[in-house]
């Protein structure tokens, strides 16, 4: 994930590396046993099931589409908010027209609960710009996002299934600095030392969603735990020969998340991973496969779904931790093969399903300046189509999430431009792949705007 939107979720400047006590153990076991069968079915997404061929010419698979957007004014349903400030209304309608199966919701613990002893506040006012770039349309933070999400879950039943991703530890709950941490390290990128507070925050967010009418089914413990911009320390020393420490810190958060979800009523399921797409280790960051291999087996086998970030473009050869990871031109097949091998090496009872929970295409290198002439935009769209086709054909990949809908001007991979004046050809591509397709249908043809 790139540096998050300054006016929306995280006020960290861009940089080069950047609950109530859970019920008994047996209650958690019973709940997970009840969910186990449905997890595999849920990962398949379509009646035809995972893999295999049907009689209609398709291969019985579907690649579900997800999307991320920060500004609630871009995903209120038209029924809930018929009128929105210009130019948000028409672009809200364009996002709804994608009919995404999934919606990725990032929630900053630090922003919601900056002070120890105070309850979380989910109604923090946001300006609704992108890093202070207009147009702006204010909204009430996480609360309005949840209410807007709930409106789309009602308007498009079966769609807009939420994947909650947590990030940013408040300074009062953060562990002290240790090991390899970037110069000027940020406490928000350290793991919590107070895991009981983390569990309580999870339960508070579930309760807030219930009041707002939103269903939050899928949960990820932390964003990009193999990236020093989000979790430190990655290693004891900033050398490739130093063992990765981040997997164990992440494992503690996953266990705490499990306890928090078990403490709350409802059907909540853990999605593991959310890893930055590094196919090579860095002195300051673990590669995806390296991170997975270092996970304790109880955590590696906790969920049937693994989430991985994979941007489209050419990868640089820098040793630093680029926010786009080691981007690939055709679905990062080497990265995914290494991830799948590392997951399988844990010997879990079922093979993991894979969700690509951050992807996008922009310039020649994802996240760098994006040319906006038609020929370049169409070429990028064709590259993204090759990636989507590769994931469609991979029998273990079930979903691809666009980061983000409205473009972040400092990480330009969006589907529409920052000023909300135009859509890019990749918007047409994601709409073609979206929820309006029949189950088991073959992959869509390349839209005319991408040719």
N, C-alpha and C positions, 0 to 999 in steps of 0.2 A: 504494500500500500504506500502511496506517495505521502508527502507531508499533507496533513489533513487541512480542510478548508478553514482558513483563519477566522472567518466570520461565522462559521457554522458548528465546528465540533472541537478543534484543537488549535490552540494559539501558539503552537511551537513554530518558530521560524524554520524555513527550509535550511537543511544542512547536508553536508556531503555524506555522512553516515546515517549520515544522519547527522446473622439471620437467626432468627430463632434457632436454637440447637436442633440439628436434624433428628428425625425419628430414628428408631433403632436400625441397626444394620440389616436386620431381617426384613423390615418394611421396604428398604431400598431394594433388596434382592427380589422380593416379590414383584415390585413395580417393574424392575428391569426385565424380569422373566416374562411378565405380561406384555411388555413392549417389544421383546426380541423378535418375535415373528413379524410384527408389523413394520419394524424398521427395514427389513429386507424388501418387503412389499412396497413400502413408501419410497424406497430408493429406486424402484423400477419405474414408477410414475405412470405407466400405461397398462391397460388390461392385457395387452399381448405379452407382457412380462419382460424380463431382462434377457436379451439375446434371442437367438432362434429366428426362424423365418415364418412368415405367415403366407396366406394364399393370395394376398392382394398385391404382390409385387414388391412391398416394402420388406425390411428385414426384421420387423417386429420390435424395433427399438425406437426410442425417442430421446432427443436431447432437449431437456427442459431449459427454459431461459429464465434467468433472474436478473435483477437490476438493483442498483443502489442510487439513492438520491437523498440529499440532506434537507432540502427546503420543503417543508410540509405543503407549501402552496403549490408545489408541482405534483402532488399526488393525493390531494383531496378528491373524492369522487365528485362528478358534476352534480349528482343529486344532493350531496351534503353541502357543497359550496358552489351554487350555480354561477356566482359572479366572483371573479378574482381580479386583483389589480393588473392592469396591462403591463407587460404582454404575457403574464403568467397563464391566463386562461387557455389560449390556444395550445401552449406547450404542455400544460397539464393534460389536455385532451390527447396530445400526441403520445405522452408517456402511457396513459391509460390504454391507448390503441395497441401497445405492445402486448398486452394481456400476459404479463409475466407470471410464471408459476411461483417464483420466489421473489422475496424482497429482503435485501440485506440491510440491517439496522445496526449502525455503530453507536455505541453508548459510552460516553466518557464518564468513568466513576469520579474522576477528579472534578469535572465541571458540575456534576450533580451533588457532590458531597465534599466540598473543599475544606470543611472544618470538622474536626473530631467532636463527637458528642452531639452534633446537630443532625437531624434526619435528612435524608436526601431530598433535594428539591428538583423536580423534573419539569418545572415550568419557567426555566430561565429564558429571558427574552433574547431572541436572536435577530440580528438585523436583516437576515435574508439576502445578503449580497454574496458574492464569491470573492473572498479576500478584499472586501470593501469595493469591489467592482460592481457597478449597477448592471441591470435593474435590481432593486431591493424590494423585498416584501416581507415584513417582520412576521414572526410567529413565536409561539411560546414553547420553544425547545422540544425536549423529548415528549412532553405531554401532547403537543399538537402533532408531532410525528406519529405518535400512537393513535391518536384520534383520526388522523388522515388515513393511516394504514387500516384501521377498523372500517372506515367508510368504503375503502376499496375491497376489503375482504367481504363486505356485505354486497357490494355491487357486482363483483366477479367471483362467485362462489367457487372454491377449489383453487383459486389463484391467490397471489400475494401472501403466500405462506412465509412467515417471518423467520429469518435466521438472525438472531441477536449475536453481535460480536462485541465483547467488552474490551476496553483499553484504558490506559492512564490511571495509575495509582495516585491517590492524594498523598501529599507530602507527609501527612500525619500517620499514614498507614504503610508507608514505603520502608522497605529494608534499607539499611545503610549501604553506602557505596562499597564495592569490593570487586576484586578481580579486574578483568579487562573492561574498562568503561571508556567511551569516547571522552575526550577532553571537554570540560564543561558539562559533564553528564547531568541529565535531567532526572529528578526523583520520580517523575511520572513514568519513566521507562524502567523502573525497578520493580521487582515483584513485591507483593504485599507481605509485610511481616505479620500483619494482623489478619489472618485468614478468616477468623470469626466475623470480622467487619465485612470482608468480601462476601461471605455467605449471606449476611444480613442485607447487603446491598442487592444481591440477586433476588432475594425474597421481596424486598421493597419494590423492585422493578416489576416483578410479576404482579404484585398487588396494584401498582399503578396501571399496568396494562389492563387488568381486569376492570378497574373503574372506568377506563377509557374505552372499553369494549373491544380491545384488540387481542387476538390469539397469538401468543409467542411460543411456537412449538419447538423450534430448533435453536440450540444455544452453543456458542463457542466461547471457551474460557478466556481467550486473549487473542488480540490481533498480531500477526506476524511475530511469534515468539522466537524466531530465528533471526530477527533483525535488530541491530543495536539501537535503532530509533524507537523501538517499542519494548524491548526487554533486555536488561543488563543484570549481571555480566553474561556475555555469551561464552567467554572462556576465562580460565584462571589468569592466563597471560595472553597478550595480543600476538600470538604466534600460531602458525598452522599446526604445530606439534602439540599444542596445549589442548587437553580434552575439553569438549563442550560441556558447560555447566548449565546452560539455559534449559535443556530438556528436563532436568530434575526440578528446576524452579517452576517450569510450566506444569509438570505432573502434579505438583502440590496444588496449583490453582484448579486443575481439572478435578481432582478429588474434592476440593472445597466446593466447586460448582455442582458436582454430583450431590453433595450433601445439601446444598441450598435448594436444588431442584426437588430433591426428595422431601424437603421440609414444606414444600408448597403443594397445594392441590393442583390437579390437572395433569395433562399429558405433555410433559416437557422432555426433550431428547437431546443428548449431547452430540455435537459434531466436532470431531477432533481436527487439529491441524491449523488451518488458516496461515500456512507457511508462505513466506516470501519465496519466489521461484529461483532460488540459487541452486544451480546444478554443480557449482564448484565451491568448496569451502573458502572462506576468507579468514585472515587473521582476526577480524573483529566480528565475524558472523559464521554460523554453521550452515552448511548446505542442507537442502531438504532431506536428502537420504541420510546424511550424517546425524541430523537431529532425530529422525525417526529411529535409527538404529540404537540411539542412546536412551530412548524412552523406556521406563519400566514396563514390563509386559502387562501388568494389571491395567495400566492406563492405555497402552497401545491397543489392547483388546476390549476397551470399554464400550466402544461404539462401532457400528458397521459402516459408518460414513466418514471419509477423510476429505478435508477441504484443502485445496492447493491453489496458489496464485500463479498465473501464467500469462504474461503479456506477450503481445505479438510485435515482432520487429527484430532488428539486428541487435545482438548483444555486444557491449563494449568489453574490453579486456582488462578494465581497471580492477585493482585489488580491493577497492573500497566497496561499501555496501550500497549499491545503486537501488533506488526505490522501486524500479521496475524489475529487479532481479536479472537473471540471465535470460532476457527475452529471446523468444525463438520465432522464426518466420512461418512455421507450419504446425503450431500446436505443441511445441516443445516436446517432441517424442522422447528424446533422450532423458529429459527431466522426469517425465511421467514413468518411463520404464524403470528408472532408478528408484523412484518413490514406491512403485508397486512391488519391486523386489525387496526393498527394505521393510515394507509393511508385511509382506508374506513371510519374511524371515522370523517374525515373532510367533508364527504358528498359531494364530488365533483360529477359533472354531469356524469362522466364516471369512471369506475374502472381502476386503474393504471395497465399497463403492466409492467412486471419486467424484467430488464436486469441484469444478473450477470456479472459485468464489470471487476472484478478481481477474478480469481480462479487459483488454481494450487495445486499440491501435491508434497511433498518431503519426509521429515522424518516423524517420528511418530507425531511430531508437526510441522505444516507447518512453514517454515522459519528457522528451526533449522537444524543441520547437517543432511545430506542426505546419507544414506547407498547406495552404488552403486553395491552391488552384485545383481545378476539377480533375486533371490527370493524376495528380498526386493523391487526392482523396479517393479516387476510384481504385488506384493501385493498392492503397491501404485496405480498402474494403475487400478486394480480392484476397489479400493476405489473411484477413480475418476469416473470410469464408473457408480458406484452406484449413485454418485452425479448427473452425467449427466442424468441418467435415471429418477431420482427423479424430476429434473427440467423439463425434457421432459413431464413428467406426470402431472406436475402442470399446470393447464390451464391458468395461468397468466404469466408464465415464458417463454420468447421468445428467449433468447440469453444467451450464456456463453462465456466469453472472457478469454483466457489464458494469465496470467502474468508470465513471458514473454516468447518469443521464445528462445533466447540465455540466459542461466542461469546466474543470478547474484550470484557470489560465496558467498556473505554474506546473500543471501536469496534464497537458492537453491530449486526452484520449476519449473525451466524451462523445455522446451521440448528437448533441446540439451545442451550438456555440455559447460562450459565456454571456454575451449580451442578449441572448434569446432573440436572434434575428433569423436563424436558419437551422435546418437539420443537415447533417452530413450523410453521405451515402451509407455509412454504417448503420444509421437509424433505419433505413429501408431494409437492410440486411437483418437486423434484429427483429424488425416487425415481421419479416417473412418467416423467421424461425419461431415466432412467438406462439402464444397460447391458442391462437385461432386455428392452428393446424390440426387436422384430424389425427387421432392416435394411430401410430403405426405408419403414418404417411412417409413417403421417401423424403430425403432432404429437399429443401426448396431450391428453385433455380436462382441463379445470381440475379439480383434486381438490375434493371436497366441502368440505374444511376451508377452502378459499380463497374460497368463494362467499358 
